[in-house]
Amino acid sequence: MIIGIDVRPLLTTPRTGVGEFTFELLSHLFAEHASHHYILFTNALHESDTLPFSEYEHVTWVHSRIPNKLFHLSISLFGFPKLDRYVANRAGVKKIDVWFSPNLQFTTLSAQTTHILTIHDLSFEHYPSFFSRKGRMWHPAVHPKKQIAAADMILVPSEHTKRDVIESCHKDASQVRVLVPGLCSHISQGESNATFLEIKKKYQLPDTYLLYLGTLEPRKNIGGMLDAYQNSAYLRTKIPFIFAGAPGHKGDTYIKQIAHTHGARYIGYIDEREKQALYMHARAFIYPSMYEGFGFPVLEALACGTPVIASNRTSLSDVGSTGAILVNPLNMHQLQKAMETLVTDDIQHAQLSKEGRAHATTYSWNRAASDLVRIIEHI
């Protein structure tokens, strides 16, 4: 079977949730399921010197250099080019049997090609204010509901997103499947690639701290975390609050807020090799996000034995069902109390740490890749 895969999410750096999902899923897919021919599609003016997966004989790359604005406009307005035909022609094959989209993109396909589309969440539908002006323009132009309606199968990372797609987009339940992600390889290896002493020196870290790691953007509830921390004289004086990650929409505003909060500090973007040590030495990982399709940072923290405080909204209540304290992200006092509990209660801290490690082992990229192949082969 010839499978076309849109890997444009891999062009975005640094990689965040969707990029990690795409990279990890395909890494295990290509390593374990070599009976199919995979053709990967990207479009950018400049081609990367080091394309991932080029070591596999059953993987072919098709890279086009069409200016993105022109490319997107043509697809959005005219439904051209049909990506399956374009990629098949460039790759020298008769046709693409199945087209897999790891994320929503500007996409149009010919009617005879089966389309499996991944929808990570519908935050753009429910909370447009969380996005920049560019993001609010981008999503309608992609025609998400039209793509969801036309796709032969929708993959989602959680039961919450499945319900959301069925209810909000009126997609038949038989055409929506949960593909549970796994634990990222830089965490699951069991040992940190960078020792804590090196990271401690590099970022001038204390021995322990509260940690937020993720994009600095409105839906992550950065302001709520800072308010809860600032409201507790105990927390401000006993334990620092470290924020790490790339700035997103309104990122500069949050960096300034962190700088003006006593005891809080922003250390910038963290390399993947440094994450595990940063998680392992945190007293607690704080992630009361307003909306998530899955929540990779929560799973990573749990795997490192770090208790989590997460939102009781959306999919975080699934991935954080064990090893975490779930709170209403809009209730500052509830969040503050949970933070104080994990700092002061050693017994509960130890219990959550043990439960979280065990819970994280149930997530597997090998299983996700095998599930994807079964869906492709039987659709």
N, C-alpha and C positions, 0 to 999 in steps of 0.2 A: 504494500500500500504506500502511496506517495502522500505525505502529510506536509502541507505548508504551514509554517508558523511565523506569525508576525512578532518579531523580537525588537520592535522599536522601543519598548520599555527599557531595554538594556543600554540604550544610548544616553539615558539621563544619568548624570553624575552630580553628586554622589548618589548611590543607589539607596532608595528608601523602601517602603514596604512592597510596592508593586514590582520594583526591580529585583528585590530579593526573592520574591515569590517566583518570578520568571526564571531567574538564574538557577535557583536551587531545584525547582521542578524539572527543568530541562537537563540539568547536570545528571540527575538520577534517571531520567527518561532515556537519554542517549547511552548511558553506561550500562543499563540493564535491559534495554529493549532495542536490540540492533536489527531486528527482522524487518523493520520498515525503513523507508528512505525519507529523511526529513530535509526539507528545503526551508531555510531561514531567510526572512525578508527584513531588510532595513532600508531606510531612506535618510540620507543626510549629505550635505555638500562635501564633507570630508569623511573618508573611510578610516576607521581605526586601524592602527598598525598591528594590533594584537586582538584579533577576533576570537572570542571564546568558542570552544567546541570544535575548532578547526582540526583537532587531532583525530576526529572520528571520520572513517571512510564513508559511513552511511549518512553523513551530514554535509549538506551543500549550502553555501551562502549565495544569496542574490542581493547585491547592494546597488541601489539607484541613487543618483545625485540630482534629483529634481528639487528645485527650491521648495521648501516646505509650504510656504504660503500659496504658491501656485498649485502644488500637489493637493493640499487640503481643499482649496477652493474648487478645483476641478472635481474632486470626489463629492464634496458637499452639494454642489450645484448641478453637476451633470452626470454623476454616477460613473465617472471615468477617471482612470482606467479600472477595469475589473482586475483586482489584484491577483486572483488565482490564474487568470489567463496570462497576465503580464509576467508573473513569476515563472509559470510553466514554460513560456517562450524563452525567457532569459536562461532558464536552467536546462533547456533542451529536452524537456519531457513532454509527453502528449497532453497530460492533464493532471491537475491536483485532485486527489480523491476527497481529502478532508482538509479544511482550513481551521487552524486553531489560533484564537486570539487570546493571549494571556491577560489582556486588558482592553478596555474600550479605546478605540482609535478611529481615525478617519478611514473607513473601510467600505468597499463595495465589491461584491462578488457575483459571479455568474450563477444562474439559477440551479445548475446541475451540481454545484459544489456544496457539500455538506459543511455547515459552519457551526463550530463550537466556540461560544463566546463566554469569556470570564467577566463577571460583574463583581467587583470587590465590595462595593457598597453603593448606596444611593444618596450619599451626603449632598451631592450637587443638586438633587431634586428637593430634599427636605430642608437643607440649610445653605442656600446660595450665599448668604452673608459671610460664611466662613471662607469664601474664596475671593481672590483678587479680581479686579475688573476683567483682566485677561481670562481668568478661569471661568468667570460668569459668562463670557462670550464664547469660550471654547466648547463648553459642554453642549449648549443648544445646537451649535454648528455640526457636532458629531452625530446628531439625531439619535440619542441613546434609546428612546422608546421604539423608534422604527427599527433599529438594529436588534433590539431584544425581541421584538415581534417576529422578525424575519429569521432569526437564528434557529437552527434545528435543535440545539441544546444550549442551555445556560448553566455554567458552572459558578458556584458561589463558595466562599470559604467558611460559612457558618450557617446554622439553622436560622438565625435572625435575618441574615441577608436573603435567605431563601424565602422566608415569609414575606419579606419586604418586596421582593421582585414579583411574587405571585399576586400580592394585594395591590401594589402601586402600579404595576405594569400589566396586570391582568394576563400573565403568562400561565399556561396550563402547568399544573404541578408536575405532571409526568415529564415535562421538558426542562425542569430545574433540578440539578443534582448538587449535593454538597461534596466538594473536594477538599477534605481537611488538609491544610498545609502541615509541613513538618518543622522541625527545629533546625535553624540555620547551622551550617557545618562549622562555622567558627566558634560556635557555642557547644555543639554536641561532641566535640573531640575530647572533652573532659579536662583538658589542661589549657591554661591561658597561654597564648603565644607571646604575650608581653607580661613580664612580671609586674606585680603591683608596685614594687619598689621603683621600677623604672617610670611607671605612670605617675606615681606619687611625686617623684622628683620633677617630671616634665610639667605637670599641671599644678604643682604645689598643693597637693591634697592633704587633708587631715587623715587620721587613722580610720575613721568611719564617718558616715554622712548620710543624709537623705539624698536620693537620686531621682532626677527626671532625665530620661534620655529619649530624644525624639525631635521631630521638627518643631520649631517655635512658630506656632500658628494659632489662630483663634479657636479652632475646634479642640485643641489639646487642653484648653482650660488653664492656661499658664497663670492668668490673673487670679483664678480661684485658688490655685496652689499657693501663690504668694500671699494672698489675703489670709488663708488659714494658718500659714507659717508665721506671718507677721503678727497675727492676733494672739499667739501663744508666747508669753514671756519665757516659759520653760524651754520651748524649742529654740527660740532665738539665741538663748544663752548656752544651751547644752550641746547642740548639734548643728553643724552647717548644712545648708541645702545646696547641692550642686546641680546645675542645669547644663546639659550637654546636647549637642545636635545642631543641625544646619538651620539657619534662620529661614522661615518661609514668609507667607503673607503676614504683614505687620511685625516681622521679626525684629526690626530695629526698635520698635516700641517696647517689645518685651525685654530686649536686652537692657534698655534703659531702666525699666521697672525692676529688673533683677538687681541691677547695679545700685538702685536706691533702696533696696530691702536689706536691712541689717541681717547678716548671717548667710545671705544667699550669694551665689557666685555663678557666673556663666563661663564655661571653659572652652566653648566652641565645638566644632565638629570633631567627632571621635572616630578614629580609624577602626575598621572592623576587627583588627587584631587586638585592639585594646579593650574591646567591650567586655569580655568575660571578666577580666580582673576588676574593671570598674564596677560591674554588677556584684561580684562576689564580696567586695569589701564595703558595700553599702549596707547600712542598717535596714533600710527599707526602700523599695522602689515605688514611686508615686506616679500614678497614671490615671487620673480621674477625667479622662477624655469625654467630650460631649457626644462623640459619634465615631464608631470604628466598624470596619467590615470584619476585622479579625483581631489584630492587636499583637503583632510579633514581639514588641518589647516586653510585654507582660509574660509571654511564654519564655523568652530568653532569661528574664530575671528569675522566674520560678525554677528553671533548669539549673541555675547557679546557686540555688538554695536561699535566695533573697526573698523574704516575704513582700507581698505586693499590696498596695492600696489602689483599687481600680474602681471605675464607674460601674454602677449597677444597670447602666443603660446598654442597649444594643448587644453586640457580640462579646463584649468584655465580660459579661456575666457568664458566658460559656467557657471561654479560655481561662477565666479567673475563678471558676467555680470551686476550685480547691487550691489552697495555699495563699489565698488572698482575702483581704477584708474589702467587701463591696460597699460603696457609699453612693449617696445621691450627689452627683457632681455640682449641683446648685446649692447644696447645704454646707456652708463654710464650717459651721460648728461640728457637724458630723465628720467632715474631713479632718479637722483639727484634732478631734478626739481620737480618731483612728491613728493619726500620726503619733500622737503622744503615747498611745497604747503600745505601738510597736517599738518605741524608744525605751519605755519603762518596764514592760512586762516580758521578762526573759523566757518564761514558760510558754506563753502563747507564741512568742517569736520563734522558739525552737520547734514547736509543733507545726506551725505554718511552713517553716523552712523544710521540714521533713516531708510534709504532705505535698508541697509544691514540686520538689525534686521528682517524687514518684509520679505526679500528674504529668509532668513535662515529658516523661519517657513514653507516654502513650501517643505522642505525635511523631509521625515518620514520613520522610520524603520518599522513601522507597515504596511505601504503601500508596502514597499519593500518586506517584508515577505509574504504578501498576493499575490503580483505579482509572487513571486517565486513559491508559492503553485499552482497558476493557471497554470503556465508553466509546472510544474511537472505533474499535473493531466491531461493536455491536449496534452502533447507531443506524 
